[in-house]
Amino acid sequence: MKLQGKVAVVTGGNSGIGFSIAEELKKEGAQVAIMGRNKKTLDEAKSKLGNGAVAHQGDVTK
């Protein structure tokens, strides 16, 4: 996939399948924004994704 210049928003991106998807999207060149409910794991995931990743705490079920 060529994702340069694209933005991907991944809900549940702080762990599990969501985090793996965020990693792959970033590898393909997308800017990644992750969302999750747990601030601690969200911050850890953002750090692992590296420069350019954005993290937002929230709950999409509400």
PDB file of N, CA, C and O in Angstrom:
ATOM      1  N   MET A   1       0.839  -1.190   0.000  1.00  0.00           N
ATOM      2  CA  MET A   1       0.000   0.000   0.000  1.00  0.00           C
ATOM      3  C   MET A   1       0.875   1.240   0.000  1.00  0.00           C
ATOM      4  O   MET A   1       1.913   1.284   0.659  1.00  0.00           O
ATOM      5  N   LYS A   2       0.457   2.214  -0.723  1.00  0.00           N
ATOM      6  CA  LYS A   2       1.145   3.497  -0.724  1.00  0.00           C
ATOM      7  C   LYS A   2       0.278   4.476   0.069  1.00  0.00           C
ATOM      8  O   LYS A   2      -0.765   4.927  -0.403  1.00  0.00           O
ATOM      9  N   LEU A   3       0.723   4.786   1.258  1.00  0.00           N
ATOM     10  CA  LEU A   3      -0.092   5.625   2.135  1.00  0.00           C
ATOM     11  C   LEU A   3       0.567   6.953   2.475  1.00  0.00           C
ATOM     12  O   LEU A   3       0.124   7.644   3.392  1.00  0.00           O
ATOM     13  N   GLN A   4       1.614   7.318   1.753  1.00  0.00           N
ATOM     14  CA  GLN A   4       2.263   8.608   1.988  1.00  0.00           C
ATOM     15  C   GLN A   4       1.223   9.717   1.850  1.00  0.00           C
ATOM     16  O   GLN A   4       0.445   9.731   0.896  1.00  0.00           O
ATOM     17  N   GLY A   5       1.212  10.640   2.801  1.00  0.00           N
ATOM     18  CA  GLY A   5       0.295  11.766   2.750  1.00  0.00           C
ATOM     19  C   GLY A   5      -1.113  11.461   3.228  1.00  0.00           C
ATOM     20  O   GLY A   5      -1.981  12.334   3.198  1.00  0.00           O
ATOM     21  N   LYS A   6      -1.348  10.248   3.662  1.00  0.00           N
ATOM     22  CA  LYS A   6      -2.671   9.863   4.159  1.00  0.00           C
ATOM     23  C   LYS A   6      -2.664   9.833   5.683  1.00  0.00           C
ATOM     24  O   LYS A   6      -1.619   9.644   6.306  1.00  0.00           O
ATOM     25  N   VAL A   7      -3.833  10.021   6.272  1.00  0.00           N
ATOM     26  CA  VAL A   7      -3.984   9.955   7.726  1.00  0.00           C
ATOM     27  C   VAL A   7      -4.900   8.784   8.052  1.00  0.00           C
ATOM     28  O   VAL A   7      -5.972   8.642   7.464  1.00  0.00           O
ATOM     29  N   ALA A   8      -4.474   7.949   8.990  1.00  0.00           N
ATOM     30  CA  ALA A   8      -5.274   6.808   9.430  1.00  0.00           C
ATOM     31  C   ALA A   8      -5.644   6.989  10.896  1.00  0.00           C
ATOM     32  O   ALA A   8      -4.786   7.281  11.729  1.00  0.00           O
ATOM     33  N   VAL A   9      -6.917   6.816  11.205  1.00  0.00           N
ATOM     34  CA  VAL A   9      -7.396   6.873  12.582  1.00  0.00           C
ATOM     35  C   VAL A   9      -7.751   5.448  12.991  1.00  0.00           C
ATOM     36  O   VAL A   9      -8.570   4.793  12.346  1.00  0.00           O
ATOM     37  N   VAL A  10      -7.124   4.972  14.072  1.00  0.00           N
ATOM     38  CA  VAL A  10      -7.341   3.599  14.524  1.00  0.00           C
ATOM     39  C   VAL A  10      -7.925   3.630  15.929  1.00  0.00           C
ATOM     40  O   VAL A  10      -7.248   4.016  16.881  1.00  0.00           O
ATOM     41  N   THR A  11      -9.185   3.221  16.055  1.00  0.00           N
ATOM     42  CA  THR A  11      -9.774   3.112  17.387  1.00  0.00           C
ATOM     43  C   THR A  11      -9.282   1.814  18.004  1.00  0.00           C
ATOM     44  O   THR A  11      -9.126   0.807  17.312  1.00  0.00           O
ATOM     45  N   GLY A  12      -9.041   1.842  19.295  1.00  0.00           N
ATOM     46  CA  GLY A  12      -8.472   0.671  19.964  1.00  0.00           C
ATOM     47  C   GLY A  12      -7.013   0.468  19.588  1.00  0.00           C
ATOM     48  O   GLY A  12      -6.483  -0.639  19.690  1.00  0.00           O
ATOM     49  N   GLY A  13      -6.372   1.538  19.154  1.00  0.00           N
ATOM     50  CA  GLY A  13      -4.995   1.462  18.680  1.00  0.00           C
ATOM     51  C   GLY A  13      -3.947   1.403  19.767  1.00  0.00           C
ATOM     52  O   GLY A  13      -2.752   1.406  19.475  1.00  0.00           O
ATOM     53  N   ASN A  14      -4.373   1.350  21.017  1.00  0.00           N
ATOM     54  CA  ASN A  14      -3.404   1.315  22.111  1.00  0.00           C
ATOM     55  C   ASN A  14      -2.952  -0.095  22.467  1.00  0.00           C
ATOM     56  O   ASN A  14      -2.017  -0.261  23.251  1.00  0.00           O
ATOM     57  N   SER A  15      -3.607  -1.125  21.900  1.00  0.00           N
ATOM     58  CA  SER A  15      -3.186  -2.496  22.214  1.00  0.00           C
ATOM     59  C   SER A  15      -3.747  -3.483  21.196  1.00  0.00           C
ATOM     60  O   SER A  15      -4.600  -3.142  20.377  1.00  0.00           O
ATOM     61  N   GLY A  16      -3.253  -4.698  21.268  1.00  0.00           N
ATOM     62  CA  GLY A  16      -3.784  -5.802  20.481  1.00  0.00           C
ATOM     63  C   GLY A  16      -3.791  -5.581  18.979  1.00  0.00           C
ATOM     64  O   GLY A  16      -2.845  -5.041  18.407  1.00  0.00           O
ATOM     65  N   ILE A  17      -4.885  -6.013  18.351  1.00  0.00           N
ATOM     66  CA  ILE A  17      -5.015  -5.923  16.900  1.00  0.00           C
ATOM     67  C   ILE A  17      -4.955  -4.469  16.429  1.00  0.00           C
ATOM     68  O   ILE A  17      -4.332  -4.171  15.410  1.00  0.00           O
ATOM     69  N   GLY A  18      -5.596  -3.569  17.165  1.00  0.00           N
ATOM     70  CA  GLY A  18      -5.584  -2.157  16.787  1.00  0.00           C
ATOM     71  C   GLY A  18      -4.179  -1.587  16.735  1.00  0.00           C
ATOM     72  O   GLY A  18      -3.845  -0.833  15.821  1.00  0.00           O
ATOM     73  N   PHE A  19      -3.351  -1.944  17.713  1.00  0.00           N
ATOM     74  CA  PHE A  19      -1.970  -1.459  17.727  1.00  0.00           C
ATOM     75  C   PHE A  19      -1.191  -2.043  16.554  1.00  0.00           C
ATOM     76  O   PHE A  19      -0.416  -1.334  15.911  1.00  0.00           O
ATOM     77  N   SER A  20      -1.389  -3.321  16.273  1.00  0.00           N
ATOM     78  CA  SER A  20      -0.702  -3.961  15.145  1.00  0.00           C
ATOM     79  C   SER A  20      -1.085  -3.298  13.824  1.00  0.00           C
ATOM     80  O   SER A  20      -0.234  -3.094  12.958  1.00  0.00           O
ATOM     81  N   ILE A  21      -2.354  -2.967  13.674  1.00  0.00           N
ATOM     82  CA  ILE A  21      -2.811  -2.273  12.469  1.00  0.00           C
ATOM     83  C   ILE A  21      -2.157  -0.900  12.372  1.00  0.00           C
ATOM     84  O   ILE A  21      -1.703  -0.500  11.299  1.00  0.00           O
ATOM     85  N   ALA A  22      -2.109  -0.174  13.493  1.00  0.00           N
ATOM     86  CA  ALA A  22      -1.476   1.147  13.505  1.00  0.00           C
ATOM     87  C   ALA A  22      -0.002   1.054  13.109  1.00  0.00           C
ATOM     88  O   ALA A  22       0.493   1.893  12.357  1.00  0.00           O
ATOM     89  N   GLU A  23       0.695   0.040  13.610  1.00  0.00           N
ATOM     90  CA  GLU A  23       2.107  -0.159  13.254  1.00  0.00           C
ATOM     91  C   GLU A  23       2.277  -0.372  11.749  1.00  0.00           C
ATOM     92  O   GLU A  23       3.149   0.234  11.126  1.00  0.00           O
ATOM     93  N   GLU A  24       1.447  -1.227  11.175  1.00  0.00           N
ATOM     94  CA  GLU A  24       1.555  -1.525   9.740  1.00  0.00           C
ATOM     95  C   GLU A  24       1.220  -0.304   8.891  1.00  0.00           C
ATOM     96  O   GLU A  24       1.887  -0.041   7.891  1.00  0.00           O
ATOM     97  N   LEU A  25       0.196   0.438   9.284  1.00  0.00           N
ATOM     98  CA  LEU A  25      -0.160   1.650   8.551  1.00  0.00           C
ATOM     99  C   LEU A  25       0.984   2.657   8.574  1.00  0.00           C
ATOM    100  O   LEU A  25       1.280   3.296   7.564  1.00  0.00           O
ATOM    101  N   LYS A  26       1.625   2.794   9.730  1.00  0.00           N
ATOM    102  CA  LYS A  26       2.753   3.717   9.854  1.00  0.00           C
ATOM    103  C   LYS A  26       3.924   3.254   8.992  1.00  0.00           C
ATOM    104  O   LYS A  26       4.584   4.075   8.357  1.00  0.00           O
ATOM    105  N   LYS A  27       4.187   1.952   8.963  1.00  0.00           N
ATOM    106  CA  LYS A  27       5.258   1.407   8.119  1.00  0.00           C
ATOM    107  C   LYS A  27       5.013   1.700   6.642  1.00  0.00           C
ATOM    108  O   LYS A  27       5.954   1.875   5.868  1.00  0.00           O
ATOM    109  N   GLU A  28       3.736   1.751   6.263  1.00  0.00           N
ATOM    110  CA  GLU A  28       3.375   2.012   4.870  1.00  0.00           C
ATOM    111  C   GLU A  28       3.346   3.506   4.546  1.00  0.00           C
ATOM    112  O   GLU A  28       3.037   3.893   3.419  1.00  0.00           O
ATOM    113  N   GLY A  29       3.669   4.346   5.538  1.00  0.00           N
ATOM    114  CA  GLY A  29       3.804   5.775   5.276  1.00  0.00           C
ATOM    115  C   GLY A  29       2.683   6.666   5.751  1.00  0.00           C
ATOM    116  O   GLY A  29       2.765   7.884   5.595  1.00  0.00           O
ATOM    117  N   ALA A  30       1.634   6.100   6.329  1.00  0.00           N
ATOM    118  CA  ALA A  30       0.518   6.917   6.811  1.00  0.00           C
ATOM    119  C   ALA A  30       0.880   7.618   8.114  1.00  0.00           C
ATOM    120  O   ALA A  30       1.674   7.113   8.908  1.00  0.00           O
ATOM    121  N   GLN A  31       0.286   8.784   8.320  1.00  0.00           N
ATOM    122  CA  GLN A  31       0.333   9.409   9.629  1.00  0.00           C
ATOM    123  C   GLN A  31      -0.753   8.705  10.436  1.00  0.00           C
ATOM    124  O   GLN A  31      -1.860   8.499   9.938  1.00  0.00           O
ATOM    125  N   VAL A  32      -0.445   8.339  11.669  1.00  0.00           N
ATOM    126  CA  VAL A  32      -1.370   7.523  12.451  1.00  0.00           C
ATOM    127  C   VAL A  32      -1.860   8.267  13.685  1.00  0.00           C
ATOM    128  O   VAL A  32      -1.077   8.838  14.445  1.00  0.00           O
ATOM    129  N   ALA A  33      -3.186   8.244  13.863  1.00  0.00           N
ATOM    130  CA  ALA A  33      -3.814   8.747  15.080  1.00  0.00           C
ATOM    131  C   ALA A  33      -4.493   7.551  15.736  1.00  0.00           C
ATOM    132  O   ALA A  33      -5.330   6.889  15.122  1.00  0.00           O
ATOM    133  N   ILE A  34      -4.128   7.278  16.985  1.00  0.00           N
ATOM    134  CA  ILE A  34      -4.741   6.159  17.699  1.00  0.00           C
ATOM    135  C   ILE A  34      -5.667   6.685  18.787  1.00  0.00           C
ATOM    136  O   ILE A  34      -5.475   7.780  19.316  1.00  0.00           O
ATOM    137  N   MET A  35      -6.661   5.890  19.103  1.00  0.00           N
ATOM    138  CA  MET A  35      -7.609   6.258  20.146  1.00  0.00           C
ATOM    139  C   MET A  35      -7.814   5.060  21.054  1.00  0.00           C
ATOM    140  O   MET A  35      -7.888   3.921  20.593  1.00  0.00           O
ATOM    141  N   GLY A  36      -7.906   5.327  22.347  1.00  0.00           N
ATOM    142  CA  GLY A  36      -8.144   4.272  23.320  1.00  0.00           C
ATOM    143  C   GLY A  36      -8.670   4.861  24.613  1.00  0.00           C
ATOM    144  O   GLY A  36      -8.651   6.076  24.807  1.00  0.00           O
ATOM    145  N   ARG A  37      -9.138   3.997  25.491  1.00  0.00           N
ATOM    146  CA  ARG A  37      -9.720   4.458  26.752  1.00  0.00           C
ATOM    147  C   ARG A  37      -8.702   4.624  27.867  1.00  0.00           C
ATOM    148  O   ARG A  37      -8.883   5.465  28.749  1.00  0.00           O
ATOM    149  N   ASN A  38      -7.629   3.833  27.841  1.00  0.00           N
ATOM    150  CA  ASN A  38      -6.666   3.816  28.938  1.00  0.00           C
ATOM    151  C   ASN A  38      -5.489   4.736  28.632  1.00  0.00           C
ATOM    152  O   ASN A  38      -4.723   4.476  27.704  1.00  0.00           O
ATOM    153  N   LYS A  39      -5.342   5.797  29.398  1.00  0.00           N
ATOM    154  CA  LYS A  39      -4.303   6.805  29.160  1.00  0.00           C
ATOM    155  C   LYS A  39      -2.901   6.210  29.210  1.00  0.00           C
ATOM    156  O   LYS A  39      -2.054   6.546  28.382  1.00  0.00           O
ATOM    157  N   LYS A  40      -2.650   5.328  30.175  1.00  0.00           N
ATOM    158  CA  LYS A  40      -1.305   4.757  30.334  1.00  0.00           C
ATOM    159  C   LYS A  40      -0.904   3.933  29.110  1.00  0.00           C
ATOM    160  O   LYS A  40       0.178   4.125  28.555  1.00  0.00           O
ATOM    161  N   THR A  41      -1.778   3.017  28.693  1.00  0.00           N
ATOM    162  CA  THR A  41      -1.436   2.185  27.535  1.00  0.00           C
ATOM    163  C   THR A  41      -1.433   2.997  26.244  1.00  0.00           C
ATOM    164  O   THR A  41      -0.703   2.675  25.306  1.00  0.00           O
ATOM    165  N   LEU A  42      -2.236   4.035  26.195  1.00  0.00           N
ATOM    166  CA  LEU A  42      -2.259   4.925  25.036  1.00  0.00           C
ATOM    167  C   LEU A  42      -0.924   5.651  24.894  1.00  0.00           C
ATOM    168  O   LEU A  42      -0.370   5.734  23.797  1.00  0.00           O
ATOM    169  N   ASP A  43      -0.415   6.171  25.999  1.00  0.00           N
ATOM    170  CA  ASP A  43       0.885   6.854  25.978  1.00  0.00           C
ATOM    171  C   ASP A  43       2.011   5.892  25.598  1.00  0.00           C
ATOM    172  O   ASP A  43       2.923   6.262  24.859  1.00  0.00           O
ATOM    173  N   GLU A  44       1.945   4.659  26.104  1.00  0.00           N
ATOM    174  CA  GLU A  44       2.962   3.654  25.768  1.00  0.00           C
ATOM    175  C   GLU A  44       2.921   3.316  24.277  1.00  0.00           C
ATOM    176  O   GLU A  44       3.963   3.207  23.630  1.00  0.00           O
ATOM    177  N   ALA A  45       1.726   3.155  23.744  1.00  0.00           N
ATOM    178  CA  ALA A  45       1.571   2.831  22.325  1.00  0.00           C
ATOM    179  C   ALA A  45       2.073   3.973  21.450  1.00  0.00           C
ATOM    180  O   ALA A  45       2.749   3.741  20.447  1.00  0.00           O
ATOM    181  N   LYS A  46       1.747   5.196  21.825  1.00  0.00           N
ATOM    182  CA  LYS A  46       2.209   6.365  21.061  1.00  0.00           C
ATOM    183  C   LYS A  46       3.728   6.406  21.037  1.00  0.00           C
ATOM    184  O   LYS A  46       4.331   6.676  19.998  1.00  0.00           O
ATOM    185  N   SER A  47       4.337   6.140  22.167  1.00  0.00           N
ATOM    186  CA  SER A  47       5.793   6.128  22.258  1.00  0.00           C
ATOM    187  C   SER A  47       6.390   5.047  21.358  1.00  0.00           C
ATOM    188  O   SER A  47       7.388   5.290  20.680  1.00  0.00           O
ATOM    189  N   LYS A  48       5.794   3.866  21.345  1.00  0.00           N
ATOM    190  CA  LYS A  48       6.279   2.764  20.503  1.00  0.00           C
ATOM    191  C   LYS A  48       6.124   3.074  19.017  1.00  0.00           C
ATOM    192  O   LYS A  48       6.965   2.685  18.207  1.00  0.00           O
ATOM    193  N   LEU A  49       5.051   3.772  18.661  1.00  0.00           N
ATOM    194  CA  LEU A  49       4.827   4.115  17.258  1.00  0.00           C
ATOM    195  C   LEU A  49       5.820   5.170  16.773  1.00  0.00           C
ATOM    196  O   LEU A  49       6.146   5.232  15.588  1.00  0.00           O
ATOM    197  N   GLY A  50       6.291   5.984  17.691  1.00  0.00           N
ATOM    198  CA  GLY A  50       7.339   6.936  17.346  1.00  0.00           C
ATOM    199  C   GLY A  50       6.843   8.268  16.820  1.00  0.00           C
ATOM    200  O   GLY A  50       5.670   8.623  16.939  1.00  0.00           O
ATOM    201  N   ASN A  51       7.772   8.980  16.240  1.00  0.00           N
ATOM    202  CA  ASN A  51       7.553  10.341  15.766  1.00  0.00           C
ATOM    203  C   ASN A  51       6.387  10.416  14.776  1.00  0.00           C
ATOM    204  O   ASN A  51       6.276   9.603  13.859  1.00  0.00           O
ATOM    205  N   GLY A  52       5.542  11.390  14.982  1.00  0.00           N
ATOM    206  CA  GLY A  52       4.427  11.604  14.068  1.00  0.00           C
ATOM    207  C   GLY A  52       3.125  10.958  14.487  1.00  0.00           C
ATOM    208  O   GLY A  52       2.072  11.292  13.944  1.00  0.00           O
ATOM    209  N   ALA A  53       3.168  10.044  15.436  1.00  0.00           N
ATOM    210  CA  ALA A  53       1.931   9.412  15.906  1.00  0.00           C
ATOM    211  C   ALA A  53       1.208  10.354  16.865  1.00  0.00           C
ATOM    212  O   ALA A  53       1.835  11.087  17.630  1.00  0.00           O
ATOM    213  N   VAL A  54      -0.107  10.319  16.807  1.00  0.00           N
ATOM    214  CA  VAL A  54      -0.943  11.147  17.669  1.00  0.00           C
ATOM    215  C   VAL A  54      -1.852  10.214  18.453  1.00  0.00           C
ATOM    216  O   VAL A  54      -2.346   9.226  17.910  1.00  0.00           O
ATOM    217  N   ALA A  55      -2.075  10.521  19.730  1.00  0.00           N
ATOM    218  CA  ALA A  55      -2.937   9.687  20.568  1.00  0.00           C
ATOM    219  C   ALA A  55      -4.026  10.541  21.214  1.00  0.00           C
ATOM    220  O   ALA A  55      -3.768  11.641  21.702  1.00  0.00           O
ATOM    221  N   HIS A  56      -5.243  10.012  21.206  1.00  0.00           N
ATOM    222  CA  HIS A  56      -6.379  10.689  21.827  1.00  0.00           C
ATOM    223  C   HIS A  56      -7.107   9.698  22.720  1.00  0.00           C
ATOM    224  O   HIS A  56      -7.428   8.584  22.306  1.00  0.00           O
ATOM    225  N   GLN A  57      -7.361  10.125  23.957  1.00  0.00           N
ATOM    226  CA  GLN A  57      -8.090   9.275  24.888  1.00  0.00           C
ATOM    227  C   GLN A  57      -9.582   9.482  24.675  1.00  0.00           C
ATOM    228  O   GLN A  57     -10.055  10.616  24.599  1.00  0.00           O
ATOM    229  N   GLY A  58     -10.314   8.386  24.581  1.00  0.00           N
ATOM    230  CA  GLY A  58     -11.757   8.480  24.408  1.00  0.00           C
ATOM    231  C   GLY A  58     -12.388   7.105  24.318  1.00  0.00           C
ATOM    232  O   GLY A  58     -11.700   6.084  24.285  1.00  0.00           O
ATOM    233  N   ASP A  59     -13.713   7.098  24.279  1.00  0.00           N
ATOM    234  CA  ASP A  59     -14.477   5.854  24.221  1.00  0.00           C
ATOM    235  C   ASP A  59     -15.506   5.978  23.101  1.00  0.00           C
ATOM    236  O   ASP A  59     -16.468   6.736  23.226  1.00  0.00           O
ATOM    237  N   VAL A  60     -15.312   5.247  22.017  1.00  0.00           N
ATOM    238  CA  VAL A  60     -16.213   5.351  20.873  1.00  0.00           C
ATOM    239  C   VAL A  60     -17.542   4.632  21.098  1.00  0.00           C
ATOM    240  O   VAL A  60     -18.447   4.747  20.271  1.00  0.00           O
ATOM    241  N   THR A  61     -17.676   3.897  22.197  1.00  0.00           N
ATOM    242  CA  THR A  61     -18.931   3.203  22.468  1.00  0.00           C
ATOM    243  C   THR A  61     -19.959   4.114  23.121  1.00  0.00           C
ATOM    244  O   THR A  61     -21.118   3.729  23.278  1.00  0.00           O
ATOM    245  N   LYS A  62     -19.549   5.305  23.498  1.00  0.00           N
ATOM    246  CA  LYS A  62     -20.467   6.228  24.175  1.00  0.00           C
ATOM    247  C   LYS A  62     -20.970   7.284  23.232  1.00  0.00           C
ATOM    248  O   LYS A  62     -21.753   8.146  23.631  1.00  0.00           O
TER     249      LYS A  62
END
